[in-house]
């Protein structure tokens, strides 16, 4: 019987894609606007910013490729919604790294003391 879970390397590549997508200030602005939970159009995402529709579209494509957002056609426009799973995975990964650092620092402190 084969294991259906992704390999460790595939998991790392997926996380790297998510972190790269979130590593841009403009994309973080777009993600913050989508945190309301309500799907939004490109026009709504550009409201109150100096971003063009083309710029937002470009950034949405990167976020969509990373699985962070999902676009759904609603009539003539696309609505974009935040996908929580990749963000939850990224947070869990960072939490695990933080625990490893805490453990390493505790061992260092015990050694020094």
C-alpha positions in Angstrom: 0.0 0.0 0.0 1.5 3.4 -1.0 1.5 6.4 1.3 -0.6 9.3 -0.1 1.2 12.0 1.9 3.5 14.3 0.1 7.3 13.7 0.6 9.3 15.9 2.9 10.9 17.6 -0.1 7.5 18.3 -1.6 6.3 19.8 1.7 9.4 22.0 1.9 8.9 23.2 -1.7 5.2 24.0 -1.0 6.1 25.9 2.2 8.9 27.8 0.3 6.3 28.8 -2.3 3.9 30.1 0.4 6.7 32.0 2.2 7.9 33.5 -1.1 4.4 34.6 -2.0 4.0 36.2 1.5 7.4 37.8 1.3 6.2 40.8 -0.7 4.7 43.9 0.9 2.1 44.4 -1.8 0.9 40.8 -1.5 0.7 41.2 2.3 -1.6 44.2 1.7 -3.8 42.0 -0.6 -3.9 39.2 2.0 -4.7 41.7 4.7 -7.7 42.9 2.7 -8.9 39.4 2.2 -8.7 38.6 6.0 -12.3 39.9 6.3 -13.3 36.5 4.9 -15.5 38.0 2.2 -14.4 37.3 -1.4 -13.4 40.5 -3.2 -13.0 41.6 -6.8 -9.9 43.2 -8.1 -11.6 46.5 -8.0 -12.4 46.1 -4.3 -8.8 45.1 -3.7 -7.4 48.2 -5.3 -9.8 50.6 -3.5 -7.9 52.8 -1.1 -4.5 51.9 -2.5 -2.2 53.3 -5.2 -2.1 49.9 -6.9 -3.3 49.4 -10.4 -5.7 46.6 -11.4 -2.8 45.1 -13.4 -0.5 45.1 -10.4 -3.1 43.5 -8.1 -3.8 40.9 -10.8 -0.1 40.1 -11.0 0.2 39.7 -7.3 -3.0 37.6 -7.1 -1.6 35.2 -9.6 1.4 34.6 -7.4 -0.8 34.1 -4.3 -3.1 31.8 -6.2 -0.1 29.7 -7.5 1.0 29.3 -3.9 -2.5 28.3 -2.9 -3.0 31.3 -0.6 -6.0 32.7 -2.5 -8.5 31.2 -4.8 -10.4 33.0 -7.6 -14.0 32.2 -8.5 -15.8 33.6 -11.4 -19.0 35.5 -10.4 -20.7 36.8 -13.6 -18.2 38.9 -15.4 -15.7 39.3 -12.6 -13.4 37.2 -10.5 -13.8 37.2 -6.8 -10.8 36.2 -4.7 -10.9 34.6 -1.3 -8.2 33.7 1.2 -7.4 30.0 1.6 -6.6 29.4 5.3 -4.9 26.0 4.9 -1.5 27.2 3.5 -1.4 29.9 6.1 -2.2 27.5 8.9 0.5 25.2 7.7 3.1 28.0 7.5 2.2 29.1 11.0 2.5 25.5 12.4 5.9 25.2 10.6 7.1 28.5 12.2 5.8 27.4 15.6 7.7 24.2 15.3 10.9 26.1 14.4 10.3 28.5 17.4 10.0 25.5 19.7 13.3 24.0 18.4 15.0 27.3 19.0 13.5 27.6 22.5 14.8 24.0 23.2 18.2 24.8 21.9 18.5 28.0 23.9 17.3 26.2 27.0 20.0 23.5 26.5 22.6 26.3 26.0 21.5 28.1 29.1 21.7 24.8 31.1 25.2 24.2 29.8 26.3 27.7 30.6 24.8 27.6 34.1 
